[in-house]
Amino acid sequence: MKKILIVDDDPNIVDYLTTLFEDNGFLTFAARNVKEAMELARKEIPDLITLDLEMPEEWGPRFYRKISQEKNLKNIPIIVISGFPGCTHAIGKAVACLQKPFDRDELLKIVKDNLK
Amino acid sequence: MFKKILFATSTTEASDHAARVAFNMAQSYDANICIFHVIGVPTRGFSQIVMDVKTKEKVEIDDEYIAWVKEEIMVYYSKQLEKAKSYDIKVAVGFPHREILREARNNSPDLIVMGGSTGDDEDSVYKKSMVGSTLQRVAKAAPCPLLVVNRPAASFWGGISKVVFGTDFSKASDAAFKFAVKLAKDLGCELNLFHALDISSLHMGRLLTQDEIESQIRESLRCIRGRYLDELKGIKDYSFDVWEGLPYIEIVKYAREKHADLIVMAHHTQKSSNEDARLGSNIEQVIVRAGCPVISINK
């Protein structure tokens, strides 16, 4: 079963994404901040990560910078999901960037395309 | 992976750097190395009088002269040959590119190794920035991968541990990718997939905004994932990157940044016209500029 790591500080988004992904046959893990996310990523080596940009303490791009230094994690596809308008290129190597509120079908399509 | 290496040499300084890599590879992979030298071109038709490319003298070709040339080659490479486990020395008469290709067809080596342009001293300034005509012609028709060491800096070599594969998403690149994957798996090396987004000529002089460039980069990254990711299973370490700029410069920069030991690229680019397909100008420039050996894949 493919694993998805959800990184977001908003519990409503985490709940929504968890339900959405689990209903579609994925295993999920959630982290509320970058520190938790790094620990989970190293432990579980997810197949895909959804990442919020603005979070308490460290922000999403800093998380990306950290995982891109690690051999096991650097190639994991990242989908940015953020409330920021115009955040499309905040993380250059993200596979997609969605703005909240996002279309669930569009998100699922991107996830499935990247987890073939 | 490399059991038969055809080292095409002018037996001059221009081939010394390639010699270092060729002999080192032969030793590392227990390969047979065939040192192949073309003496020169007959003055006319099937004349026995040949202009020796090395001595620049007109000579009459007979068994004795050929034996002398072989002896000279043995002396020139004596140090390397001491360590070589299995080697042949062959000489031929004719146009260098034709003879090299003929030898490659007859003996099906796994790899041809060539050096840079011999050039004449007085035009060396120009010669240094373009590949020689023999190299161009061999690259165009080689039946196996061709490894080129053009600059002395490209030859300081201790085996292959990091490979850069440059792609333009053409069919020819897919063939080069297969070779790069096989190489990375067989030799257990890191494979870095790279695409350079050409922002110089495609847009008729219109300046692209950075957002447009970055959107295209994202699209190219998606393309790399979609096209190549499935084949990368079993490779210990890999990465993919897309940089914008002048493709050949970006590939050379990327290889430098990654400390690459080898660049693998397809010979034919997307350009279809015969004139342009001579040697895709990108790989031509990469060969000339790279700080490591470059393997050109023809088919």
Contacts between the chains, C-beta under 8 A, distances in Angstrom:
chain1	res1	chain2	res2	distance
A	71	B	237	5.8
A	74	B	239	6.3
A	75	B	238	6.9
A	75	B	239	6.5
A	75	B	240	7.5
A	77	B	225	7.1
A	88	B	211	7.2
A	88	B	214	7.6
A	88	B	215	7.4
A	89	B	210	7.8
A	89	B	211	6.4
A	89	B	214	4.4
A	89	B	215	7.7
A	89	B	218	7.9
A	92	B	214	6.3
A	92	B	217	6.6
A	92	B	218	7.5
A	93	B	221	6.2
A	93	B	241	8.0
A	94	B	218	7.4
A	95	B	218	7.6
A	95	B	221	7.2
A	95	B	222	6.4
A	95	B	225	7.2
A	96	B	218	7.9
A	113	B	226	8.0
A	114	B	225	7.2
A	116	B	230	8.0
